[in-house]
Amino acid sequence: MRDCAFCSIAVGNAPAAVVREWDDAIAIRPSPGGVHPEHVLVLPRVHVQDAGEDPEVTAIVMRRAAELMAEHSAANIITSKGAEATQTVFQLFFGQLESVS
């Protein structure tokens, strides 16, 4: 999607602080900041509006977030669907707060 900032990052057309890359997803640190100094966003390489739009892509991105989570003793994985559920950017991502302990 041309106007999606996250898609621009995922395909390499916009800068980001990359934490890890896979063929199907990318993990970045949000700019500026995030809700925690170690906040990471895990994004698909394709535009998907939310976790309910494409279950296959959602499963892939969740798997990648879980791979990162396995490296920490305490962390959260969070996503939202719809404005009523606090979604403000209509692109699937899993926000991960690393090392919350």
N, CA and C of each residue as an Amber inpcrd file, in Angstrom:
protein
   303
   0.8590000  -1.1790000   0.0000000   0.0000000   0.0000000   0.0000000
   0.9000000   1.2350000   0.0000000   0.7320000   2.0880000  -0.9600000
   1.6340000   3.2030000  -1.1930000   1.6990000   4.2020000  -0.0350000
   0.5960000   4.4740000   0.6330000   0.5700000   5.4940000   1.6800000
   0.8370000   4.9470000   3.0810000   1.1540000   3.6880000   3.2080000
   1.3770000   3.0820000   4.5140000   2.8490000   3.2120000   4.9010000
   3.1090000   3.9360000   5.9710000   4.4940000   4.1320000   6.4290000
   5.1500000   2.8110000   6.7960000   4.4000000   1.8930000   7.4110000
   4.9700000   0.6060000   7.7880000   5.3150000  -0.2300000   6.5540000
   4.4900000  -0.1660000   5.5180000   4.7910000  -0.8990000   4.2850000
   6.0520000  -0.3450000   3.6350000   6.2170000   0.9700000   3.6790000
   7.4320000   1.5790000   3.1210000   8.6720000   1.0710000   3.8340000
   8.5700000   0.9260000   5.1470000   9.6830000   0.3720000   5.9240000
   9.9010000  -1.0920000   5.5620000   8.8180000  -1.8680000   5.4930000
   8.9110000  -3.3130000   5.2640000   9.5530000  -3.6560000   3.9260000
   9.3720000  -2.7920000   2.9170000   9.9650000  -3.0770000   1.6060000
  11.2740000  -2.3290000   1.3870000  11.7440000  -1.6200000   2.4190000
  13.0410000  -0.9690000   2.3390000  13.0410000   0.4090000   1.7200000
  11.8640000   1.0360000   1.5780000  11.7830000   2.3740000   0.9910000
  11.7950000   3.4970000   2.0190000  11.8300000   3.1630000   3.2970000
  11.8850000   4.1700000   4.3650000  12.8360000   3.6540000   5.4410000
  13.5470000   4.5660000   6.0940000  14.5060000   4.1320000   7.1150000
  13.8150000   3.6450000   8.3820000  14.5090000   2.7730000   9.0790000
  14.0130000   2.2700000  10.3640000  15.1840000   1.6540000  11.1210000
  15.0350000   1.5940000  12.4290000  16.0120000   0.9050000  13.2660000
  15.6290000  -0.5760000  13.2650000  16.2500000  -1.3370000  12.3900000
  15.8950000  -2.7440000  12.1920000  16.5090000  -3.5950000  13.3010000
  15.6670000  -4.4060000  13.9320000  16.0890000  -5.3380000  14.9700000
  16.4100000  -6.6960000  14.3500000  15.5390000  -7.1540000  13.4410000
  15.7420000  -8.4350000  12.7570000  14.9020000  -8.4310000  11.4910000
  15.3770000  -9.1770000  10.4870000  14.6410000  -9.3010000   9.2350000
  14.4780000 -10.7680000   8.8600000  13.3400000 -11.0790000   8.2770000
  13.0460000 -12.3750000   7.6920000  12.4960000 -12.1200000   6.2920000
  12.3440000 -13.1440000   5.4980000  11.7520000 -12.9670000   4.1700000
  10.3140000 -12.4750000   4.2360000   9.5750000 -12.8630000   5.2970000
   8.1570000 -12.5600000   5.3970000   7.8030000 -11.4810000   6.4180000
   8.7750000 -10.9850000   7.1730000   8.4990000  -9.9950000   8.2250000
   9.7660000  -9.2050000   8.5480000   9.5650000  -8.1370000   9.2920000
  10.6800000  -7.3060000   9.7450000  10.3520000  -6.8120000  11.1560000
  11.3410000  -6.7620000  12.0170000  11.1750000  -6.2410000  13.3760000
  11.9530000  -4.9360000  13.4700000  11.2830000  -3.8820000  13.9530000
  11.9060000  -2.5590000  14.0460000  11.6530000  -1.9490000  15.4130000
  12.4540000  -0.9680000  15.7620000  12.1750000  -0.1200000  16.9240000
  11.4180000   1.0920000  16.4000000  10.2840000   1.4230000  17.0090000
   9.5160000   2.5690000  16.5210000  10.2730000   3.8750000  16.7160000
  10.0240000   4.7970000  15.8190000  10.6560000   6.1150000  15.8980000
   9.5600000   7.1550000  15.8990000   9.4930000   8.0240000  16.8300000
  10.3470000   8.1170000  18.0080000   9.8710000   7.1940000  19.1300000
  10.8010000   6.6450000  19.8220000  10.5480000   5.9260000  21.0620000
   9.6690000   4.7140000  20.9750000   8.5070000   4.7980000  21.5290000
   7.6020000   3.6830000  21.7200000   7.1110000   3.7610000  23.1430000
   6.3730000   2.7720000  23.5690000   5.8350000   2.8180000  24.9250000
   6.8290000   2.3580000  25.9710000   7.9790000   1.8600000  25.5330000
   9.0100000   1.3280000  26.4310000  10.3300000   1.4560000  25.6720000
  11.4400000   1.7030000  26.3320000  12.7100000   1.8650000  25.6080000
  13.0910000   0.6710000  24.7200000  12.6030000  -0.5170000  25.0340000
  12.9440000  -1.6990000  24.2470000  11.7850000  -2.1760000  23.3760000
  10.8350000  -1.2860000  23.1130000   9.6570000  -1.6050000  22.3000000
  10.0780000  -1.9910000  20.8840000   9.5270000  -3.0830000  20.3910000
   9.8010000  -3.5690000  19.0430000   8.4670000  -3.8030000  18.3420000
   8.3950000  -3.4310000  17.0590000   7.2250000  -3.7380000  16.2400000
   7.6260000  -4.8060000  15.2240000   6.8150000  -5.8340000  15.1040000
   7.0450000  -6.8820000  14.1170000   5.9750000  -6.7170000  13.0430000
   6.4260000  -6.4640000  11.8040000   5.5430000  -6.1310000  10.6890000
   5.6290000  -7.1780000   9.5900000   4.5170000  -7.4480000   8.8970000
   4.5970000  -8.3160000   7.7210000   5.2090000  -7.5570000   6.5500000
   5.6810000  -8.2730000   5.5600000   6.2350000  -7.6580000   4.3430000
   5.1350000  -7.2600000   3.3630000   3.8860000  -7.5910000   3.6730000
   2.7390000  -7.2150000   2.8370000   1.7580000  -6.4200000   3.6850000
   0.9500000  -5.5920000   3.0410000  -0.0210000  -4.7990000   3.7920000
  -1.2150000  -5.6530000   4.1900000  -1.4640000  -5.7190000   5.4700000
  -2.6370000  -6.3670000   6.0510000  -3.1530000  -5.3910000   7.0920000
  -4.4270000  -5.0500000   7.0250000  -4.9810000  -4.0050000   7.8800000
  -4.9550000  -4.3540000   9.3610000  -5.2920000  -5.6000000   9.6960000
  -5.3310000  -5.9840000  11.1080000  -5.2370000  -7.5000000  11.2150000
  -5.1980000  -7.9960000  12.4390000  -4.9890000  -9.4220000  12.6880000
  -6.1200000 -10.3010000  12.1630000  -7.2880000  -9.7270000  11.8980000
  -8.4090000 -10.5110000  11.3920000  -8.5130000 -10.5560000   9.8820000
  -7.7580000  -9.7260000   9.1900000  -7.8950000  -9.6470000   7.7330000
  -7.3110000 -10.8570000   7.0070000  -6.1620000 -11.3160000   7.4170000
  -5.5040000 -12.4520000   6.7490000  -4.8670000 -13.3320000   7.8160000
  -5.5830000 -14.3720000   8.2570000  -5.0620000 -15.2200000   9.3280000
  -3.7030000 -15.8510000   9.0390000  -3.4080000 -16.1530000   7.7810000
  -2.1150000 -16.7570000   7.4490000  -0.9700000 -15.7730000   7.6940000
  -1.1290000 -14.5370000   7.2420000  -0.0950000 -13.5210000   7.4710000
   0.0140000 -13.2350000   8.9670000  -1.1230000 -13.1460000   9.6390000
  -1.1160000 -12.9010000  11.0880000  -0.3360000 -13.9960000  11.8070000
  -0.5340000 -15.2460000  11.4220000   0.1810000 -16.3590000  12.0620000
   1.6900000 -16.2580000  11.8330000   2.0820000 -15.8750000  10.6290000
   3.5080000 -15.7290000  10.3260000   4.1300000 -14.6410000  11.1930000
   3.4570000 -13.4920000  11.2900000   4.0040000 -12.3730000  12.0560000
   4.0350000 -12.7130000  13.5420000   3.0070000 -13.3900000  14.0330000
   2.9990000 -13.8100000  15.4320000   4.1430000 -14.7770000  15.7070000
   4.4110000 -15.6800000  14.7710000   5.5350000 -16.6150000  14.9380000
   6.8490000 -15.8560000  15.0530000   7.0410000 -14.8460000  14.2130000
   8.2740000 -14.0500000  14.2610000   8.3720000 -13.2950000  15.5840000
   7.2690000 -12.7440000  16.0540000   7.2770000 -12.0610000  17.3580000
   7.6090000 -13.0470000  18.4730000   7.0780000 -14.2560000  18.3800000
   7.3610000 -15.2740000  19.3970000   8.8310000 -15.6860000  19.3790000
   9.4420000 -15.7270000  18.1890000  10.8750000 -16.0290000  18.1080000
  11.6870000 -14.9900000  18.8750000  11.3280000 -13.7190000  18.7170000
  12.0280000 -12.6670000  19.4650000  11.7420000 -12.7820000  20.9600000
  10.4870000 -13.0730000  21.2890000  10.1000000 -13.1760000  22.6920000
  10.8560000 -14.2910000  23.4070000  11.1740000 -15.3580000  22.7030000
  11.8670000 -16.4970000  23.3110000  13.2370000 -16.1080000  23.8550000
  13.7680000 -14.9910000  23.3930000  15.0860000 -14.5310000  23.8300000
  15.0480000 -13.7220000  25.1240000  13.8550000 -13.5300000  25.6920000
  13.7040000 -12.6860000  26.8810000  12.9680000 -13.4260000  27.9870000
  13.3010000 -13.1040000  29.2150000  12.6510000 -13.7690000  30.3400000
  11.2560000 -13.2310000  30.5990000  10.9600000 -12.0070000  30.1700000
   9.6340000 -11.4150000  30.3580000   9.3600000 -10.4540000  29.2090000
   8.1730000 -10.5460000  28.6200000   7.8110000  -9.6740000  27.5020000
   6.3140000  -9.7860000  27.2500000   5.7720000  -8.8150000  26.5110000
   4.3780000  -8.8220000  26.0710000   4.3420000  -8.8130000  24.5520000
   3.3270000  -9.4500000  23.9870000   3.0300000  -9.2990000  22.5690000
   1.6120000  -8.7610000  22.4920000   1.4430000  -7.6420000  21.7690000
   0.1600000  -6.9570000  21.7290000  -0.1790000  -6.5780000  20.2910000
  -1.4440000  -6.7420000  19.9050000  -1.9590000  -6.1950000  18.6530000
  -3.4050000  -5.7810000  18.8930000  -3.9360000  -4.9580000  18.0080000
  -5.3130000  -4.4970000  18.1290000  -6.0080000  -4.6030000  16.7830000
  -7.3410000  -4.7160000  16.8140000  -8.1540000  -4.7080000  15.6000000
  -9.2730000  -3.7040000  15.7970000  -9.2200000  -2.6340000  15.0310000
 -10.2760000  -1.6310000  15.0700000 -10.0090000  -0.5100000  16.0500000
 -10.5500000   0.6550000  15.7130000 -10.3710000   1.8430000  16.5460000
 -10.9030000   1.6360000  17.9620000 -11.9910000   0.8800000  18.0850000
 -12.5630000   0.6270000  19.4140000 -11.6220000  -0.1720000  20.3050000
 -10.6940000  -0.8720000  19.6830000  -9.7130000  -1.6730000  20.4220000
  -8.3450000  -0.9930000  20.4560000  -8.3330000   0.3060000  20.2630000
  -7.1460000   1.1780000  20.3250000  -6.2350000   1.1020000  19.1070000
  -6.6860000   0.5060000  17.9930000  -5.8530000   0.4970000  16.7910000
  -5.8640000   1.9030000  16.1900000  -4.6900000   2.4920000  16.0470000
  -4.5800000   3.8390000  15.4830000  -3.8960000   3.8340000  14.1240000
  -3.1110000   2.8130000  13.8270000  -2.4710000   2.6440000  12.5250000
  -3.0670000   1.3770000  11.9320000  -3.6830000   1.4880000  10.7740000
  -4.3950000   0.3570000  10.2050000  -3.4790000  -0.4820000   9.3100000
  -2.5100000  -1.0860000  10.0090000  -1.5500000  -2.0330000   9.4510000
  -1.2940000  -3.0600000  10.5390000  -1.3320000  -4.3250000  10.1860000
  -1.0400000  -5.3840000  11.1550000   0.3700000  -5.2320000  11.6940000
   0.5090000  -5.2580000  12.9820000   1.8170000  -5.3980000  13.6150000
   1.6100000  -5.9550000  15.0040000   2.6380000  -6.5940000  15.4870000
   2.6510000  -7.0520000  16.8590000   3.6740000  -6.2020000  17.5810000
   3.2280000  -5.4750000  18.5920000   4.1270000  -4.7010000  19.4120000
   4.6420000  -5.5870000  20.5310000   5.9200000  -5.5660000  20.7160000
   6.5460000  -6.4080000  21.7350000   7.3170000  -5.5080000  22.6820000
   7.0310000  -5.6320000  23.9510000   7.7670000  -4.9040000  24.9720000
   8.7630000  -5.8720000  25.5760000  10.0110000  -5.7430000  25.1930000
  11.0340000  -6.6730000  25.6480000  11.4900000  -6.3610000  27.0600000
  11.8760000  -7.3900000  27.7480000  12.4960000  -7.2590000  29.0790000
  11.6820000  -6.3600000  29.9840000  10.4140000  -6.6810000  30.1800000
   9.5550000  -5.8580000  31.0200000   9.7720000  -6.0980000  32.4960000
  10.5560000  -7.1030000  32.8560000  10.7670000  -7.3980000  34.2850000
  11.7300000  -6.4170000  34.9180000
